[in-house]
């Protein structure tokens, strides 16, 4: 290779020199290809590793923390849960359907690699405004890709979050979370085992799709040439993945594998080097044995390909024939491609020649750790000082405008494309607060909520991150679950900019502080940098996936009917509209500083929500977040087709999004019990209205009652009417 090829592979001159120092010579073509993908931002976390170690990751119930394919926590009675979240932002911008679909496929493999059966998927997706045809094309393609893969592979998609803001127009975000369950004895780790263990490649054949995807797509910003990167997007086959899931679970059940590694980012390179490094062993890999679907693939192509639906199983020599037989039973291809050896060398052969001889751990452990410059942005003070203009917007006008926001309105256009009833374990379907599923044969329920808020984090990344953690915790609490573990997906701009690194480190501090205060460990995550186009960074957008355990599952029997008292739990006084949907929709601005969390108040709200869910089955609970309390209430009224009369409220009380608040609606005869429970917990709660009739009546005598039917029409069309007609690029 020439002296500049390493740059074309995304490596810096300093990194190239480091490789030469490790090897004591110039790297061969295939060796350089391997280092380029393993040392890429996406695979090595070189800009973030120095900071991620400050996050809280330990708790007595953590079985597997960060560093493996997925985090694993103990649910009691021999049950474990595996959870993971990943981004597929850049591939989804280049090719939205396949980018999103392969994001789903990859996160599924991360979970069933651990021995778990995937039982649910969640997605966090963000785009530019739907008034732009290209944003509609991206949105439609991503939703179709998530639905097409998840439905076909047979795993329910149970929830998520959809947001629209001009800042994501050039760089949409597609984050996918997966949850799996397993018995403790089924747990499998990504280890190569001991010398003599055989490496068996399972699943789809290897092609040229996805070559260099980790380094090309996820480790650099976008510009006008982004379309040229389309060949780097993988192509998914959910039916092949379904067979692979069942084959792997069959192998685990028969105790036929020592370890398993998903072939995701960096493909064969990762699947060989990471398990070997974890086990402290070497390996020989024979590329001539790899089953392929394209002729004349070069060694670097074979090593870098990220073709989907592939797994590497590490098997004792005496069990190889059984593994191959299981693969044949499930009609998946299998090839013996390597052997674990003494020592620390990873050696690769192709066409009968040795083309790679490197220390296996150097591809992972010796990846660069960058201490990038960190500087608080100069523009932040001006942004926080920005004040909204005088506001005389009537409450009804503001409410209708917010209900018409596609980030707030009815998301059923999205989730109706997803099959959420697969396995018939869904207790709370998509559409409101945390999802809840049961573990068959037990009284255990698992609640999941995924949340993010880029606008809040742009104003204050530390406070914004803290608020997201508490919002997720309250979302699982209103489903009757106690927060148990977190995975995070950290979406940021260009880490070479000191202000982006400041946003990142502040976010890490906020996540860590909030999880510490709640006693909830972070068991895994993903960092996605270089979310920028033509030099414009997205908002700092951390996403939190919160897992909660409900034991037993609450007996939800309550519907919103007439003569129910409406309570608002949590802080009584709203302090700020900074970063809210109201500020964005009514003023078209961003400014101020979000209200901070209060750990004591937040903890009391979470505790009250859990108690109410378990002891008052007639109660209807709903977290207050985007859009504020009035929007949250109207969502319930629309879903249950009932009106309400509200007591006096101000704009900030109606539409403020300060943390730690939720609605509780109960039959009026049981209202005293709610106030008693709140007093026992020490949580503020107040009556704000009563249900009844067919209209929403506000206390302002100048505002006419609004029919629930009219509100439903506006809310229900927020996305649908914008997506009508032909979707084209």
C-alpha positions as CSV (number, residue, x, y, z in Angstrom):
1,X,0.0,0.0,0.0
2,X,1.1,3.6,-0.6
3,X,1.8,6.0,2.2
4,X,-1.6,7.6,1.9
5,X,-3.9,4.6,1.8
6,X,-4.2,4.6,5.5
7,X,-5.8,8.0,5.2
8,X,-8.3,6.7,2.7
9,X,-9.2,4.1,5.3
10,X,-9.9,6.8,7.9
11,X,-6.7,6.4,9.8
12,X,-4.5,9.3,10.9
13,X,-0.7,9.5,10.3
14,X,-0.2,9.0,14.0
15,X,-2.3,5.9,14.1
16,X,-0.4,4.5,11.1
17,X,2.9,5.1,12.9
18,X,1.4,3.3,16.0
19,X,0.6,0.2,13.9
20,X,4.1,0.1,12.6
21,X,5.5,0.4,16.1
22,X,3.3,-2.5,17.3
23,X,4.3,-4.7,14.4
24,X,7.9,-3.6,14.1
25,X,7.3,-3.2,10.4
26,X,5.0,-1.8,7.8
27,X,1.6,-3.5,7.9
28,X,0.4,-5.7,5.0
29,X,-2.7,-4.7,3.1
30,X,-5.1,-6.9,5.1
31,X,-3.5,-5.9,8.4
32,X,-4.0,-2.2,7.7
33,X,-7.6,-2.9,6.7
34,X,-8.2,-4.6,10.1
35,X,-6.6,-1.8,12.1
36,X,-8.6,0.8,10.2
37,X,-11.9,-0.7,11.1
38,X,-11.1,-1.8,14.7
39,X,-9.5,1.6,15.4
40,X,-12.3,3.6,13.9
41,X,-14.4,5.9,16.0
42,X,-17.4,3.6,15.8
43,X,-15.5,0.5,17.0
44,X,-12.8,1.8,19.3
45,X,-14.6,4.7,21.1
46,X,-11.3,6.5,20.9
47,X,-12.8,9.9,21.6
48,X,-15.1,8.7,24.4
49,X,-13.3,5.9,26.3
50,X,-11.4,8.3,28.5
51,X,-14.8,9.6,29.9
52,X,-17.1,6.6,29.9
53,X,-15.3,5.0,32.8
54,X,-16.9,7.6,35.2
55,X,-20.4,6.2,34.7
56,X,-21.9,4.0,37.4
57,X,-22.0,0.4,36.2
58,X,-22.1,-1.8,39.3
59,X,-25.0,-3.2,41.3
60,X,-25.7,-6.5,43.0
61,X,-28.1,-7.4,40.2
62,X,-25.7,-6.7,37.4
63,X,-24.5,-10.0,35.9
64,X,-22.7,-8.6,32.8
65,X,-21.8,-4.9,32.5
66,X,-20.4,-2.8,29.7
67,X,-17.8,-4.4,27.4
68,X,-19.8,-7.5,26.2
69,X,-22.3,-7.7,23.4
70,X,-25.1,-6.7,25.8
71,X,-25.7,-5.9,29.4
72,X,-27.3,-8.6,31.6
73,X,-29.2,-8.1,34.9
74,X,-30.7,-10.5,37.4
75,X,-34.5,-10.5,37.6
76,X,-34.7,-13.2,40.4
77,X,-35.8,-16.8,40.4
78,X,-33.2,-17.7,37.8
79,X,-34.3,-15.2,35.2
80,X,-32.0,-12.7,33.5
81,X,-32.6,-9.9,31.1
82,X,-30.2,-8.8,28.3
83,X,-30.5,-5.3,26.9
84,X,-28.6,-3.3,24.4
85,X,-29.1,-0.1,22.4
86,X,-27.3,0.9,19.2
87,X,-27.3,3.6,16.5
88,X,-27.6,3.3,12.8
89,X,-27.7,7.0,12.0
90,X,-25.3,7.4,9.1
91,X,-26.4,4.3,7.2
92,X,-30.1,5.4,7.6
93,X,-29.3,8.8,6.0
94,X,-27.6,7.1,3.0
95,X,-30.2,4.4,2.5
96,X,-33.1,4.7,5.0
97,X,-34.8,1.4,4.5
98,X,-31.8,-0.9,4.7
99,X,-30.0,1.4,7.2
100,X,-32.9,1.1,9.7
101,X,-33.5,-2.6,8.9
102,X,-29.9,-3.7,9.5
103,X,-29.9,-1.6,12.7
104,X,-32.7,-3.8,13.9
105,X,-30.9,-6.9,12.8
106,X,-27.7,-5.9,14.5
107,X,-29.3,-5.1,17.8
108,X,-31.1,-8.4,17.8
109,X,-27.8,-10.3,17.3
110,X,-26.2,-8.4,20.2
111,X,-28.9,-9.7,22.5
112,X,-29.3,-13.3,21.3
113,X,-25.5,-13.6,21.3
114,X,-25.8,-13.6,25.1
115,X,-28.1,-16.6,25.1
116,X,-31.3,-14.6,25.3
117,X,-34.4,-14.8,23.2
118,X,-35.2,-11.3,22.0
119,X,-38.7,-10.3,23.2
120,X,-39.0,-6.6,22.3
121,X,-37.7,-3.7,20.3
122,X,-37.9,0.0,20.8
123,X,-36.8,2.8,18.5
124,X,-35.7,6.4,18.9
125,X,-35.9,8.3,15.6
126,X,-35.4,11.9,14.7
127,X,-35.7,13.8,11.5
128,X,-35.9,17.3,10.0
129,X,-39.3,18.9,9.5
130,X,-41.9,16.9,7.5
131,X,-42.6,19.9,5.3
132,X,-39.5,18.9,3.4
133,X,-40.1,16.1,0.9
134,X,-36.7,14.6,1.5
135,X,-37.3,14.4,5.2
136,X,-40.6,12.6,4.5
137,X,-38.7,10.2,2.3
138,X,-36.2,9.5,5.0
139,X,-38.9,9.1,7.7
140,X,-41.0,6.8,5.6
141,X,-38.0,4.7,4.7
142,X,-36.8,4.3,8.2
143,X,-40.2,3.4,9.6
144,X,-40.7,0.9,6.8
145,X,-37.2,-0.6,7.4
146,X,-37.9,-1.0,11.2
147,X,-41.3,-2.5,10.5
148,X,-40.2,-4.7,7.6
149,X,-37.3,-6.3,9.5
150,X,-38.9,-6.5,13.0
151,X,-42.2,-7.9,11.8
152,X,-40.6,-10.5,9.5
153,X,-38.1,-11.7,12.1
154,X,-40.8,-12.1,14.6
155,X,-39.9,-9.8,17.4
156,X,-42.5,-7.2,18.6
157,X,-41.7,-3.5,18.4
158,X,-43.2,-2.1,21.5
159,X,-42.5,1.6,21.7
160,X,-40.1,4.5,21.2
161,X,-40.0,8.2,20.4
162,X,-40.3,10.2,17.2
163,X,-39.1,13.8,17.0
164,X,-38.8,16.4,14.2
165,X,-36.4,19.4,14.3
166,X,-34.5,21.2,11.5
167,X,-31.2,20.4,13.2
168,X,-31.7,16.7,12.2
169,X,-32.5,17.4,8.5
170,X,-29.0,16.6,7.4
171,X,-28.3,13.8,9.9
172,X,-31.4,11.8,11.1
173,X,-31.0,9.7,14.2
174,X,-32.0,6.1,14.3
175,X,-31.4,4.4,17.6
176,X,-32.7,0.9,18.3
177,X,-33.0,-0.9,21.6
178,X,-33.6,-4.7,22.2
179,X,-34.5,-6.6,25.3
180,X,-34.1,-10.4,25.7
181,X,-34.8,-12.8,28.5
182,X,-33.0,-16.0,29.5
183,X,-32.4,-18.4,32.3
184,X,-29.1,-18.0,34.1
185,X,-27.7,-21.3,32.8
186,X,-28.3,-20.2,29.3
187,X,-25.9,-17.2,29.5
188,X,-23.2,-17.2,26.8
189,X,-20.3,-14.7,26.6
190,X,-18.2,-13.5,23.7
191,X,-15.1,-15.5,24.5
192,X,-12.9,-17.6,22.2
193,X,-12.3,-20.2,24.9
194,X,-9.0,-22.1,25.3
195,X,-6.4,-23.3,22.7
196,X,-7.9,-25.9,20.4
197,X,-11.4,-24.4,20.3
198,X,-12.8,-24.3,16.8
199,X,-14.3,-21.2,15.2
200,X,-17.4,-21.8,13.2
201,X,-19.0,-19.1,11.0
202,X,-22.8,-19.4,11.0
203,X,-25.4,-17.7,8.9
204,X,-25.5,-15.7,5.7
205,X,-22.8,-15.8,3.1
206,X,-20.3,-12.9,3.0
207,X,-20.6,-10.3,0.3
208,X,-19.3,-6.8,-0.5
209,X,-22.2,-5.0,1.1
210,X,-21.2,-3.0,4.2
211,X,-17.5,-3.1,3.5
212,X,-15.9,-0.5,5.7
213,X,-19.3,0.6,7.1
214,X,-17.9,1.2,10.6
215,X,-15.1,3.4,9.5
216,X,-16.6,5.0,6.4
217,X,-20.2,5.8,7.6
218,X,-20.1,6.1,11.3
219,X,-16.7,7.7,11.9
220,X,-16.9,10.8,9.8
221,X,-19.3,13.7,9.1
222,X,-21.5,14.0,6.0
223,X,-21.2,16.4,3.2
224,X,-22.5,16.7,-0.4
225,X,-20.8,13.4,-1.3
226,X,-22.8,11.4,1.2
227,X,-24.8,9.7,-1.5
228,X,-21.6,8.1,-2.9
229,X,-21.3,6.1,0.3
230,X,-24.5,4.1,-0.5
231,X,-22.5,0.9,-1.2
232,X,-21.2,0.9,2.4
233,X,-24.8,0.2,3.7
234,X,-25.5,-3.4,4.6
235,X,-28.4,-5.3,3.1
236,X,-30.6,-7.3,5.6
237,X,-32.5,-10.5,5.3
238,X,-34.9,-10.9,8.3
239,X,-35.9,-14.5,7.3
240,X,-32.2,-15.5,7.5
241,X,-31.9,-13.8,10.8
242,X,-35.0,-15.7,12.2
243,X,-33.3,-19.0,11.2
244,X,-30.1,-17.8,12.8
245,X,-31.9,-16.9,16.1
246,X,-33.5,-20.3,16.4
247,X,-30.3,-22.1,15.4
248,X,-28.2,-20.2,18.0
249,X,-30.8,-20.8,20.8
250,X,-30.8,-24.4,19.8
251,X,-27.0,-24.5,20.2
252,X,-27.2,-22.9,23.6
253,X,-29.9,-25.3,24.7
254,X,-27.7,-28.3,23.7
255,X,-24.7,-26.7,25.4
256,X,-22.6,-26.9,22.2
257,X,-20.8,-23.6,22.3
258,X,-18.0,-22.1,24.4
259,X,-18.7,-18.5,23.3
260,X,-20.4,-16.6,20.5
261,X,-19.6,-13.2,18.8
262,X,-21.9,-11.3,16.4
263,X,-20.4,-10.2,13.1
264,X,-21.5,-6.5,13.3
265,X,-19.2,-3.6,12.8
266,X,-15.8,-4.7,11.4
267,X,-17.2,-8.1,10.5
268,X,-14.8,-11.0,10.6
269,X,-12.0,-8.8,12.0
270,X,-14.1,-8.1,15.1
271,X,-15.4,-11.6,15.4
272,X,-11.9,-13.0,15.6
273,X,-10.0,-10.3,17.5
274,X,-12.4,-9.4,20.3
275,X,-13.1,-12.9,21.6
276,X,-9.4,-13.8,21.3
277,X,-8.5,-10.7,23.2
278,X,-11.1,-11.3,26.0
279,X,-9.7,-14.9,26.4
280,X,-6.0,-13.9,26.2
281,X,-5.4,-16.3,23.3
282,X,-4.3,-16.3,19.7
283,X,-6.2,-17.6,16.7
284,X,-5.7,-18.8,13.1
285,X,-8.3,-17.7,10.6
286,X,-8.7,-19.3,7.1
287,X,-10.5,-17.0,4.7
288,X,-10.6,-19.7,2.0
289,X,-13.2,-21.5,4.2
290,X,-15.6,-18.5,4.4
291,X,-18.8,-19.1,2.5
292,X,-19.3,-16.2,0.1
293,X,-21.9,-14.9,-2.4
294,X,-19.6,-12.9,-4.6
295,X,-16.6,-14.1,-6.7
296,X,-13.0,-12.8,-6.4
297,X,-13.4,-11.1,-3.0
298,X,-10.1,-9.9,-1.7
299,X,-8.8,-10.6,1.7
300,X,-9.4,-7.0,3.0
301,X,-12.9,-7.2,1.6
302,X,-13.6,-10.5,3.4
303,X,-12.1,-9.1,6.7
304,X,-14.0,-5.8,6.5
305,X,-17.4,-6.9,5.1
306,X,-20.3,-6.2,7.4
307,X,-22.7,-8.5,5.6
308,X,-25.6,-9.2,7.9
309,X,-27.0,-12.3,9.7
310,X,-23.7,-13.8,10.6
311,X,-22.4,-15.2,13.9
312,X,-19.1,-16.7,15.0
313,X,-19.4,-19.7,17.4
314,X,-16.5,-21.1,19.3
315,X,-16.9,-24.8,19.7
316,X,-15.0,-27.7,21.4
317,X,-13.5,-29.9,18.7
318,X,-15.6,-32.9,19.8
319,X,-18.8,-30.9,19.2
320,X,-18.1,-29.4,15.8
321,X,-20.1,-32.1,14.0
322,X,-23.1,-31.5,16.2
323,X,-23.0,-27.8,15.6
324,X,-22.9,-28.3,11.8
325,X,-25.8,-30.7,12.1
326,X,-27.9,-28.1,14.0
327,X,-27.0,-25.5,11.4
328,X,-28.2,-27.9,8.7
329,X,-31.4,-28.6,10.6
330,X,-32.2,-24.8,10.6
331,X,-31.1,-24.5,7.0
332,X,-28.3,-22.0,7.6
333,X,-24.8,-22.2,6.2
334,X,-21.9,-23.1,8.5
335,X,-18.1,-23.2,7.9
336,X,-15.2,-24.1,10.0
337,X,-13.0,-21.0,9.6
338,X,-10.5,-21.0,12.4
339,X,-8.8,-22.5,15.4
340,X,-7.9,-20.9,18.8
341,X,-4.1,-21.2,19.5
342,X,-1.7,-20.6,22.3
343,X,0.0,-17.2,22.4
344,X,-1.4,-13.9,21.5
345,X,-1.1,-13.8,17.7
346,X,-4.0,-13.5,15.2
347,X,-2.9,-15.1,12.0
348,X,-5.0,-15.0,8.8
349,X,-4.5,-17.2,5.7
350,X,-5.9,-16.6,2.2
351,X,-5.2,-18.5,-1.0
352,X,-2.8,-20.7,0.9
353,X,-0.6,-17.8,2.2
354,X,-0.4,-16.1,5.6
355,X,-1.5,-12.5,5.1
356,X,-1.9,-11.3,8.7
357,X,0.2,-11.8,11.8
358,X,-0.7,-9.4,14.5
359,X,-1.2,-9.4,18.3
360,X,-4.9,-10.1,18.6
361,X,-5.4,-7.8,21.6
362,X,-3.6,-4.9,19.7
363,X,-6.7,-4.5,17.5
364,X,-8.8,-3.8,20.6
365,X,-6.7,-3.0,23.7
366,X,-4.1,-0.9,21.8
367,X,-6.7,1.3,20.0
368,X,-5.9,5.0,20.5
369,X,-7.4,6.8,23.4
370,X,-7.8,10.5,22.5
371,X,-8.0,13.2,25.0
372,X,-9.6,15.8,22.8
373,X,-9.7,19.5,23.7
374,X,-12.7,20.4,25.8
375,X,-14.1,23.9,25.9
376,X,-17.4,25.4,27.0
377,X,-19.0,27.0,23.9
378,X,-18.8,30.8,23.8
379,X,-22.3,31.0,22.3
380,X,-24.0,29.2,25.3
381,X,-24.3,32.3,27.6
382,X,-26.1,34.2,24.8
383,X,-28.4,31.3,24.2
384,X,-29.3,31.0,27.8
385,X,-29.9,34.8,28.1
386,X,-32.3,34.7,25.1
387,X,-35.8,35.7,26.2
388,X,-39.1,34.8,24.4
389,X,-41.2,37.7,23.2
390,X,-44.3,38.8,25.1
391,X,-46.9,36.0,24.9
392,X,-50.6,36.6,24.6
393,X,-51.4,33.3,22.9
394,X,-54.8,32.0,24.2
395,X,-54.6,28.6,25.8
396,X,-56.8,26.9,23.2
397,X,-54.8,28.3,20.3
398,X,-51.6,27.1,21.9
399,X,-53.1,23.7,22.7
400,X,-54.2,23.1,19.1
401,X,-50.8,24.2,17.8
402,X,-49.0,21.7,20.0
403,X,-51.4,18.9,19.2
404,X,-50.6,19.5,15.5
405,X,-46.9,19.1,16.2
406,X,-45.9,15.7,14.7
407,X,-43.5,15.2,17.6
408,X,-46.4,15.4,20.0
409,X,-49.5,14.3,18.0
410,X,-50.7,10.8,17.3
411,X,-47.8,8.5,16.4
412,X,-50.0,5.6,15.4
413,X,-49.0,6.2,11.8
414,X,-45.6,4.9,13.0
415,X,-46.4,2.2,15.5
416,X,-49.4,0.7,13.6
417,X,-46.8,-0.5,11.1
418,X,-45.2,-2.5,13.8
419,X,-46.5,-5.9,15.1
420,X,-46.5,-5.4,18.9
421,X,-48.5,-8.5,19.8
422,X,-46.0,-11.2,18.8
423,X,-45.6,-13.8,21.6
424,X,-48.9,-12.4,23.2
425,X,-46.9,-11.0,26.2
426,X,-47.7,-7.3,25.7
427,X,-49.5,-5.8,28.7
428,X,-49.1,-2.1,27.7
429,X,-48.9,-1.5,24.0
430,X,-47.1,1.3,22.2
431,X,-48.5,4.8,22.4
432,X,-48.2,6.0,25.9
433,X,-45.4,6.0,28.6
434,X,-43.4,2.8,29.2
435,X,-44.1,-0.5,27.5
436,X,-44.8,-3.5,29.7
437,X,-44.5,-7.1,28.9
438,X,-44.9,-10.3,31.0
439,X,-42.5,-13.2,31.4
440,X,-44.6,-16.2,30.6
441,X,-45.1,-18.5,33.5
442,X,-44.2,-15.9,36.1
443,X,-45.7,-12.9,37.8
444,X,-42.9,-10.7,36.6
445,X,-43.3,-7.8,34.2
446,X,-40.6,-5.9,32.4
447,X,-41.2,-2.2,31.6
448,X,-39.1,-0.2,29.1
449,X,-39.0,3.4,28.2
450,X,-36.6,5.1,25.8
451,X,-36.3,8.9,26.0
452,X,-34.3,11.8,24.7
453,X,-34.5,15.6,24.4
454,X,-32.0,17.3,22.2
455,X,-33.4,20.8,22.8
456,X,-33.0,20.6,26.5
457,X,-29.5,19.3,26.1
458,X,-28.5,22.0,23.7
459,X,-29.3,24.5,26.5
460,X,-27.7,22.5,29.3
461,X,-26.4,19.1,28.5
462,X,-25.8,18.1,32.1
463,X,-29.3,19.1,33.3
464,X,-30.8,17.7,30.1
465,X,-29.2,14.3,30.6
466,X,-30.3,14.2,34.2
467,X,-33.9,15.0,33.2
468,X,-33.9,12.3,30.6
469,X,-32.9,9.7,33.2
470,X,-35.7,10.8,35.6
471,X,-38.2,11.0,32.8
472,X,-37.4,7.4,31.8
473,X,-37.6,6.3,35.4
474,X,-41.0,7.9,35.9
475,X,-42.3,6.3,32.6
476,X,-41.5,2.8,33.9
477,X,-42.9,3.7,37.3
478,X,-46.3,4.6,36.0
479,X,-46.4,1.1,34.5
480,X,-45.8,-0.2,38.0
481,X,-42.1,-1.1,37.6
482,X,-39.2,-0.2,39.7
483,X,-36.2,1.2,37.7
484,X,-33.5,-1.5,37.4
485,X,-30.9,-0.7,34.7
486,X,-30.1,1.8,31.9
487,X,-28.5,1.6,28.5
488,X,-27.6,4.8,26.7
489,X,-27.1,5.9,23.2
490,X,-25.0,9.1,23.0
491,X,-25.5,11.0,19.7
492,X,-23.2,14.0,19.2
493,X,-21.6,16.1,16.6
494,X,-18.0,16.2,15.6
495,X,-15.7,15.3,18.5
496,X,-12.8,17.3,16.9
497,X,-14.7,20.4,18.0
498,X,-13.9,21.4,21.7
499,X,-17.5,22.6,22.3
500,X,-18.9,19.2,21.2
501,X,-16.6,17.4,23.6
502,X,-17.7,19.8,26.3
503,X,-21.3,18.8,25.6
504,X,-20.3,15.2,25.7
505,X,-18.5,15.4,29.0
506,X,-21.3,17.4,30.6
507,X,-23.8,14.8,29.4
508,X,-21.7,12.0,30.9
509,X,-21.7,13.9,34.2
510,X,-25.4,14.3,34.1
511,X,-26.2,10.7,33.3
512,X,-23.8,9.5,36.0
513,X,-25.2,11.8,38.7
514,X,-28.8,10.9,37.9
515,X,-28.2,7.2,37.8
516,X,-26.2,7.4,41.0
517,X,-29.0,9.2,42.7
518,X,-31.6,6.6,41.6
519,X,-29.3,3.7,42.3
520,X,-29.7,2.5,38.7
521,X,-26.5,1.1,36.9
522,X,-25.7,1.7,33.3
523,X,-25.0,-1.7,31.9
524,X,-24.1,-0.8,28.3
525,X,-24.4,1.8,25.6
526,X,-23.2,3.2,22.3
527,X,-21.5,6.5,21.3
528,X,-22.3,8.0,17.9
529,X,-20.1,10.9,17.0
530,X,-19.7,12.8,13.7
531,X,-23.4,13.5,13.5
532,X,-22.9,16.6,11.3
533,X,-23.5,17.6,7.8
534,X,-21.5,20.4,6.0
535,X,-20.1,21.3,9.4
536,X,-23.4,21.7,11.2
537,X,-23.7,19.5,14.3
538,X,-26.9,18.1,15.6
539,X,-28.0,19.0,19.1
540,X,-26.4,16.8,21.8
541,X,-28.9,14.0,21.9
542,X,-28.4,11.4,24.5
543,X,-31.0,8.6,24.6
544,X,-31.7,6.6,27.7
545,X,-33.3,3.1,27.6
546,X,-34.6,2.3,31.1
547,X,-35.5,-1.2,32.2
548,X,-37.9,-1.6,35.1
549,X,-39.1,-4.7,36.9
550,X,-42.7,-5.0,38.0
551,X,-43.3,-7.9,40.4
552,X,-46.1,-8.7,40.4
553,X,-47.6,-7.1,37.3
554,X,-50.2,-4.5,38.3
555,X,-53.8,-5.3,37.6
556,X,-54.5,-2.5,35.2
557,X,-58.3,-2.3,34.9
558,X,-58.9,1.5,34.9
559,X,-60.2,3.4,32.0
560,X,-60.9,7.2,31.9
561,X,-64.6,7.6,32.4
562,X,-66.9,10.3,33.7
563,X,-66.8,11.6,37.3
564,X,-63.1,11.0,37.8
565,X,-60.9,13.3,39.8
566,X,-57.8,14.6,37.9
567,X,-54.7,14.9,40.1
568,X,-51.3,16.3,39.1
569,X,-48.5,14.8,41.2
570,X,-45.1,16.5,41.6
571,X,-43.8,20.0,41.9
572,X,-46.7,22.5,42.0
573,X,-44.8,25.5,40.5
574,X,-43.5,25.5,37.0
575,X,-40.3,27.6,36.7
576,X,-39.3,27.7,33.0
577,X,-40.5,27.2,29.4
578,X,-36.8,26.8,28.2
579,X,-36.4,24.1,25.7
580,X,-40.1,23.1,25.7
581,X,-42.3,22.2,22.9
582,X,-44.3,25.4,23.6
583,X,-41.2,27.5,23.1
584,X,-40.5,25.8,19.8
585,X,-44.0,25.7,18.4
586,X,-45.4,29.1,19.6
587,X,-42.2,31.2,19.4
588,X,-40.0,29.2,17.0
589,X,-37.1,29.9,19.4
590,X,-34.7,28.1,21.7
591,X,-33.3,29.8,24.7
592,X,-33.1,30.0,28.5
593,X,-32.0,27.3,30.9
594,X,-34.1,24.2,31.8
595,X,-35.1,23.6,35.4
596,X,-32.8,21.2,37.2
597,X,-33.9,17.9,38.6
598,X,-34.5,17.5,42.4
599,X,-33.5,13.9,43.4
600,X,-35.6,14.0,46.5
601,X,-38.7,15.2,44.7
602,X,-38.0,12.9,41.8
603,X,-37.6,9.9,44.0
604,X,-40.9,10.6,45.8
605,X,-42.8,11.0,42.5
606,X,-41.4,7.6,41.3
607,X,-42.3,5.9,44.5
608,X,-45.9,7.3,44.5
609,X,-46.4,6.2,40.9
610,X,-45.3,2.7,41.6
611,X,-47.5,2.4,44.7
612,X,-50.6,3.8,42.9
613,X,-50.1,1.4,40.0
614,X,-50.0,-1.6,42.4
615,X,-52.7,-0.7,45.0
616,X,-55.2,1.3,42.9
617,X,-56.0,-0.7,39.8
618,X,-58.7,1.8,38.8
619,X,-56.1,4.6,38.6
620,X,-55.0,5.9,35.2
621,X,-51.4,7.3,35.3
622,X,-49.6,9.3,32.7
623,X,-46.2,10.9,32.8
624,X,-46.0,14.7,32.0
625,X,-43.2,15.5,29.6
626,X,-43.2,17.0,26.1
627,X,-46.0,19.5,25.8
628,X,-46.7,19.8,29.5
629,X,-49.6,18.8,31.7
630,X,-52.5,20.0,29.5
631,X,-51.2,18.1,26.5
632,X,-50.7,14.9,28.6
633,X,-54.3,15.2,29.9
634,X,-55.7,15.7,26.4
635,X,-53.9,12.6,25.2
636,X,-55.8,10.6,27.8
637,X,-59.1,12.3,27.1
638,X,-58.8,11.6,23.3
639,X,-57.9,8.0,23.8
640,X,-60.8,7.4,26.1
641,X,-63.3,9.7,24.4
642,X,-64.3,11.7,27.5
643,X,-64.3,15.4,28.3
644,X,-63.1,17.3,31.4
645,X,-63.5,20.6,33.3
646,X,-60.2,22.0,34.4
647,X,-59.5,24.5,37.2
648,X,-57.7,27.7,36.6
649,X,-54.3,27.3,35.0
650,X,-51.7,29.6,33.4
651,X,-49.6,29.1,30.3
652,X,-46.6,27.9,32.1
653,X,-48.5,25.6,34.3
654,X,-50.4,24.1,31.3
655,X,-47.4,23.8,29.0
656,X,-44.3,23.8,31.2
657,X,-42.2,20.6,31.2
658,X,-40.4,20.8,34.5
659,X,-39.5,17.3,35.7
660,X,-41.0,14.8,38.2
661,X,-44.7,15.2,37.4
662,X,-47.4,12.8,36.4
663,X,-51.2,12.7,36.1
664,X,-53.4,10.4,38.2
665,X,-57.1,10.0,37.3
666,X,-59.3,8.0,39.7
667,X,-63.0,7.6,40.3
668,X,-64.0,10.5,42.6
669,X,-65.0,8.0,45.3
670,X,-61.4,6.9,45.6
671,X,-59.8,10.4,45.5
672,X,-59.2,10.5,49.3
673,X,-57.1,7.3,49.0
674,X,-54.8,9.0,46.4
675,X,-54.1,12.0,48.7
676,X,-53.5,9.6,51.6
677,X,-50.9,7.6,49.6
678,X,-49.2,10.9,48.5
679,X,-49.0,12.1,52.0
680,X,-47.4,8.8,53.1
681,X,-44.8,9.1,50.4
682,X,-44.3,12.8,50.9
683,X,-45.1,13.7,47.3
684,X,-47.0,16.9,46.5
685,X,-50.3,16.3,44.7
686,X,-53.3,18.5,43.9
687,X,-56.6,18.3,42.2
688,X,-56.7,20.1,38.9
689,X,-60.1,19.0,37.4
690,X,-62.9,16.5,36.9
691,X,-63.8,14.4,33.9
692,X,-67.2,14.4,32.3
693,X,-69.1,15.4,29.2
694,X,-67.8,15.5,25.6
695,X,-65.8,18.8,25.8
696,X,-62.6,20.1,27.3
697,X,-63.6,23.2,29.4
698,X,-60.8,25.5,30.5
699,X,-61.3,27.9,33.4
700,X,-60.9,31.0,31.2
701,X,-64.4,32.4,30.4
702,X,-63.1,33.9,27.1
703,X,-62.3,30.4,25.8
704,X,-65.2,28.3,24.4
705,X,-65.3,24.6,25.3
706,X,-63.4,22.4,22.8
707,X,-65.0,19.2,21.7
708,X,-62.9,16.1,22.2
709,X,-63.7,15.2,18.6
710,X,-62.1,18.4,17.3
711,X,-59.0,17.8,19.4
712,X,-58.8,14.2,18.2
713,X,-58.9,15.4,14.5
714,X,-56.0,17.8,15.0
715,X,-53.9,15.4,17.1
716,X,-54.7,12.4,14.9
717,X,-53.6,14.2,11.8
718,X,-50.3,15.6,13.0
719,X,-48.2,13.0,11.2
720,X,-50.8,11.4,8.8
721,X,-51.8,14.5,6.9
722,X,-48.1,15.4,6.4
723,X,-47.4,12.0,5.0
724,X,-50.3,11.8,2.6
725,X,-49.4,11.4,-1.1
726,X,-46.4,10.0,-2.8
727,X,-43.2,9.6,-0.8
728,X,-40.2,10.3,-3.0
729,X,-36.5,11.2,-2.7
